[in-house]
Amino acid sequence: MGETTPAPGPELVLGVDSGGSGLRIAVARAHGNACGTADGNEAAAAGAPAPARRLRTVVFREPVRTGPDGIDPDDLLGRLLPTAGSLLREAGGDGRCAAVCVGAAGMGTLGDGLRAALPAALSHALGTDRLALAADAVTAYAGALGQHPGAVVAAGTGMVALGTDLTPATGWRRADGWGHLLGDCGSGAWIGRAGLEAAMRAHDGRPGGSAALLARAEAVFGPVTGLPGKLYPRADRPAVLASFAPEVARCAAEDKFAAAILDEAAHHIADAAAAVCPPAATPTGRAVAYTGGLFKMGEPLLEPLRAALAVRLPGVRLRAADGDPLDGALLIASAVARDALRLPTDDRLLHVAR
């Protein structure tokens, strides 16, 4: 009594989220139900599949290797294939699935190896020819807004904005995401670097220095004269810079220099959102969703972001994402399995092999 008959393997889909913080793999039913993304009734009315509920999830803390030739497909497949088979069987299937979506940081520029190796490997191992390879910005978009027009700003260590009106002619519009040396303006790395610069100015006695940020920098890193040696040689320099962003947020209520940094960051994020946001597609106007660890700092950043967006995009609705990139990968896989994908396809950002 109370037990349900397990669904056959092909009714299951697999979602993969590969990024700088590790690798996550999840399985869900292809039909899904309302959980973690746009409202199920709204999605159905728009012709989109209902969001997929995760049945099982496995997390690897070690990121997939990236080398001179891009993302290492052998490293990804070595973890993905045995894990996927186990997850599918645990979810009541037979080790096969209806579709897979692999979302990966760097897919657009470093994903040639994945595009070449994954279709045949996943078809042989998981019994599906339906595969979506997506940039992490696309899975973040799908997790945040589902298959609806709008814009998403994803900000953590880096920052990227992505928008679409869902038409093939327009496709995806992207702004920033160019790394901490060329862009990522308003990101955690950007805020952390600006905060440490204000600390160094206070140490030197130059204008624009913040005594509060100097005190926090020395509490976190030790004497600031040693900061160059701790930062410049490190391969993970953006993450180290971003680790100081929460300290800037903590000081913002009492320190005008910290508050000014967050205000400028909010304007950068608003600029990126405005660059990609399509014209109003519904009577209720345009939606901009935010996602990523940077927004955990809350109102110290969100308040100036709302104010900046009111100027750059009058009438826009700023809201938190409905789900994360793994939710987005499962939603895309479910849509591909059901021939219901409405998001624009693109050789680099969202490639679908069938």
C-alpha positions in Angstrom: 0.0 0.0 0.0 1.3 3.5 -0.8 4.1 2.4 -3.1 4.2 3.6 -6.7 5.4 1.6 -9.7 8.8 2.8 -10.8 8.9 4.7 -14.1 10.9 3.0 -16.9 14.3 4.4 -17.5 13.5 6.6 -20.6 11.1 8.7 -18.5 14.1 9.9 -16.4 16.4 12.8 -17.3 19.8 13.8 -16.1 21.1 17.2 -15.2 24.8 18.2 -14.8 26.2 21.4 -13.3 30.0 21.7 -13.7 31.7 24.8 -12.4 34.5 26.3 -10.3 33.0 25.0 -7.0 32.7 21.4 -8.2 30.4 19.0 -10.1 26.8 18.2 -9.4 24.7 15.5 -11.0 21.0 15.0 -10.5 18.2 12.8 -11.9 14.5 13.8 -12.3 11.4 12.6 -14.0 11.1 13.9 -17.6 7.5 15.3 -17.0 8.5 17.0 -13.7 6.2 19.0 -11.6 6.3 22.5 -10.1 9.4 22.8 -8.0 12.3 25.2 -8.1 11.5 27.3 -11.3 8.6 29.2 -12.8 5.1 28.4 -11.7 3.8 25.2 -13.3 0.5 26.7 -14.5 2.3 29.6 -16.0 4.8 27.3 -17.7 2.1 25.1 -19.1 0.2 28.1 -20.4 3.4 29.2 -22.2 3.9 25.7 -23.7 6.9 24.9 -21.5 7.4 21.8 -19.5 6.8 21.8 -15.8 10.0 22.1 -13.8 11.7 18.9 -12.8 11.9 17.7 -9.1 15.3 16.3 -8.2 15.0 12.6 -7.2 18.7 12.0 -6.4 21.7 14.3 -6.4 25.5 13.6 -6.1 28.0 16.4 -5.4 31.7 16.3 -6.2 33.6 19.1 -4.5 36.6 18.9 -6.9 36.0 20.9 -10.1 36.4 19.1 -13.5 39.9 19.7 -14.9 40.5 22.3 -17.5 43.7 22.2 -19.6 45.3 23.8 -22.6 42.7 22.1 -24.8 39.7 23.2 -22.7 37.4 21.2 -20.3 38.8 17.7 -19.9 36.1 15.3 -21.2 37.8 12.2 -19.8 37.7 13.7 -16.3 34.1 14.6 -16.6 33.0 11.3 -18.1 35.1 9.4 -15.5 32.9 10.8 -12.8 29.6 11.3 -14.7 29.0 7.9 -16.2 29.2 5.6 -13.2 27.4 8.2 -11.0 24.7 8.7 -13.6 24.0 4.9 -13.9 23.7 4.6 -10.2 21.4 7.6 -9.8 19.1 6.4 -12.6 18.8 2.9 -11.1 18.2 4.4 -7.6 15.4 6.5 -9.0 13.6 3.4 -10.2 15.0 3.2 -13.8 17.2 0.7 -15.6 20.3 2.9 -16.1 18.9 4.6 -19.2 17.5 8.1 -19.5 15.4 10.1 -21.9 17.7 13.1 -22.2 20.8 14.7 -20.6 21.8 18.4 -20.1 25.4 19.2 -19.2 25.9 22.8 -18.1 29.5 23.8 -17.7 31.5 27.0 -16.9 33.6 27.7 -20.0 31.4 25.7 -22.4 31.3 28.5 -24.9 35.0 29.0 -25.2 36.5 25.8 -23.7 33.9 23.2 -24.6 35.1 21.8 -28.0 36.3 18.6 -26.4 33.0 18.0 -24.6 31.0 18.7 -27.8 33.1 16.1 -29.6 33.2 13.4 -27.0 30.0 13.5 -25.0 27.3 12.6 -27.5 28.7 9.2 -28.4 29.8 8.4 -24.8 26.4 9.3 -23.3 24.4 7.6 -26.0 26.3 4.3 -25.5 26.3 4.4 -21.7 22.8 5.9 -20.9 20.8 4.9 -24.0 19.9 8.4 -25.2 20.8 10.5 -28.2 19.2 13.6 -26.8 21.9 15.7 -25.3 22.0 19.5 -24.5 25.4 21.1 -23.9 24.9 24.5 -22.3 27.0 27.3 -20.9 26.6 27.7 -17.2 25.0 31.1 -17.9 22.2 29.3 -19.8 21.5 26.8 -17.1 21.5 29.7 -14.6 18.9 31.4 -16.8 16.8 28.3 -17.1 16.9 27.8 -13.4 16.0 31.4 -12.7 13.3 32.1 -15.2 12.5 28.8 -16.8 11.5 29.1 -20.5 10.3 32.7 -20.3 11.6 35.9 -21.8 13.7 38.2 -19.6 17.2 38.7 -18.3 19.2 37.0 -15.6 22.3 38.4 -13.8 24.5 35.6 -12.3 27.0 36.9 -9.9 29.5 35.2 -7.6 33.2 35.5 -8.0 32.4 36.6 -11.6 29.4 38.3 -13.1 27.5 37.7 -16.4 24.1 38.8 -17.7 22.1 36.8 -20.2 18.8 37.7 -21.8 16.4 36.5 -24.5 13.0 37.2 -26.0 13.0 33.5 -27.1 12.9 34.3 -30.8 15.5 32.5 -33.0 16.2 35.7 -34.8 17.4 37.4 -31.7 18.7 34.4 -29.8 20.8 35.1 -26.7 22.2 38.5 -25.6 25.1 38.3 -23.3 26.9 41.1 -21.4 30.2 40.8 -19.4 31.5 37.5 -17.9 34.9 38.4 -19.3 36.9 37.6 -16.2 38.4 39.7 -13.5 41.0 41.4 -15.7 38.7 42.4 -18.5 35.3 42.7 -16.9 33.1 40.9 -14.3 32.2 44.4 -13.2 30.2 44.4 -10.0 31.2 40.8 -9.2 32.5 39.4 -5.9 36.1 39.7 -7.2 35.4 43.3 -8.4 33.9 44.3 -5.0 36.7 42.6 -3.1 39.4 44.2 -5.1 37.8 47.7 -4.7 37.5 47.1 -1.0 41.2 46.1 -0.7 42.2 49.1 -2.7 40.3 51.4 -0.3 42.1 49.6 2.5 45.5 50.2 0.9 44.6 53.9 0.4 43.9 54.2 4.1 47.2 52.5 4.9 49.1 54.9 2.7 47.1 58.0 3.8 45.8 58.7 0.3 42.3 60.1 -0.4 39.6 57.6 -0.7 40.9 55.3 2.0 38.7 53.4 4.4 39.9 52.8 7.9 37.1 50.3 8.5 38.1 48.3 5.4 41.8 48.5 6.4 40.9 47.0 9.8 38.9 44.2 8.2 41.6 43.5 5.6 44.2 43.1 8.3 41.9 40.9 10.3 41.4 38.6 7.3 44.8 38.7 5.6 47.3 40.0 8.2 49.4 43.2 7.6 48.3 44.7 4.3 51.9 45.2 3.2 52.0 41.4 2.6 48.9 41.4 0.4 50.7 41.6 -3.0 52.7 38.5 -2.1 49.5 36.7 -1.1 47.5 37.7 -4.1 49.6 38.0 -7.3 51.2 34.5 -7.5 47.9 32.7 -6.9 46.0 31.0 -9.7 42.8 31.4 -7.7 43.3 35.2 -7.3 39.7 36.0 -8.3 38.3 33.8 -5.6 40.6 35.3 -3.0 39.5 38.8 -4.0 35.9 37.7 -3.9 36.3 36.4 -0.4 36.7 40.0 0.8 33.4 41.1 -0.7 31.3 40.1 2.4 33.6 42.3 4.5 32.7 45.2 2.3 29.0 44.5 2.7 29.4 44.3 6.5 31.1 47.7 6.6 28.6 49.4 4.2 26.1 50.5 6.9 28.7 52.5 8.8 31.4 53.3 6.2 30.7 55.6 3.2 33.5 54.2 1.2 32.2 50.6 1.5 28.7 51.8 0.7 30.0 53.6 -2.4 31.7 50.4 -3.6 28.4 48.5 -3.4 26.6 51.3 -5.1 29.0 51.3 -8.0 28.8 47.5 -8.2 25.0 47.8 -8.4 25.3 50.2 -11.3 27.6 47.9 -13.2 25.2 45.0 -12.7 22.3 47.1 -13.8 24.2 48.2 -16.9 24.7 44.5 -17.8 21.1 43.7 -17.2 20.0 46.6 -19.4 22.2 45.5 -22.2 20.6 42.1 -22.5 17.0 42.6 -21.3 14.5 42.3 -24.1 11.6 44.7 -24.6 8.6 44.1 -22.4 7.0 40.8 -23.6 3.9 40.8 -21.3 1.5 43.3 -19.9 3.2 42.9 -16.5 6.5 44.2 -18.0 10.0 42.8 -18.0 11.6 40.5 -15.4 15.2 40.5 -14.3 16.2 37.7 -12.0 19.3 37.5 -9.9 21.2 34.4 -8.9 24.5 33.4 -7.5 26.4 33.6 -4.2 27.1 37.3 -4.4 23.5 38.1 -3.6 23.6 36.4 -0.3 24.9 39.7 1.1 21.3 40.8 0.7 20.1 44.4 1.1 23.5 46.2 1.1 23.7 45.2 -2.6 20.0 44.7 -3.5 18.9 48.1 -2.4 21.2 50.0 -4.7 20.6 47.5 -7.4 16.9 48.1 -7.3 17.5 51.9 -7.5 19.9 51.5 -10.4 17.5 49.3 -12.3 14.7 51.8 -11.8 16.8 54.3 -13.7 18.2 51.9 -16.4 15.0 49.8 -16.9 11.9 51.7 -15.6 9.2 49.3 -14.7 11.4 46.3 -14.5 10.6 43.6 -11.9 13.7 42.5 -10.0 13.3 39.1 -8.3 15.3 36.3 -6.9 15.8 33.2 -9.1 13.3 30.4 -8.8 16.0 27.8 -9.0 19.7 27.3 -9.4 21.8 26.1 -12.5 21.2 22.4 -11.6 17.5 23.0 -11.7 18.0 24.7 -15.0 19.9 21.8 -16.4 17.1 19.4 -15.4 14.5 21.7 -16.9 16.4 21.8 -20.2 16.8 18.0 -20.2 13.1 17.6 -19.6 12.3 20.0 -22.4 14.6 18.2 -24.8 13.1 14.8 -23.9 9.6 16.1 -24.6 10.4 18.1 -27.8 9.3 21.2 -25.8 12.5 23.3 -25.8 11.7 27.0 -26.3 15.0 28.5 -25.3 17.2 29.6 -28.3 19.7 27.1 -29.5 23.3 28.2 -30.2 26.4 26.3 -31.3 28.3 27.7 -28.2 25.7 28.6 -25.6 23.1 25.9 -26.0 23.8 23.1 -28.4 21.3 20.2 -28.7 22.3 16.9 -30.3 19.5 14.5 -31.2 
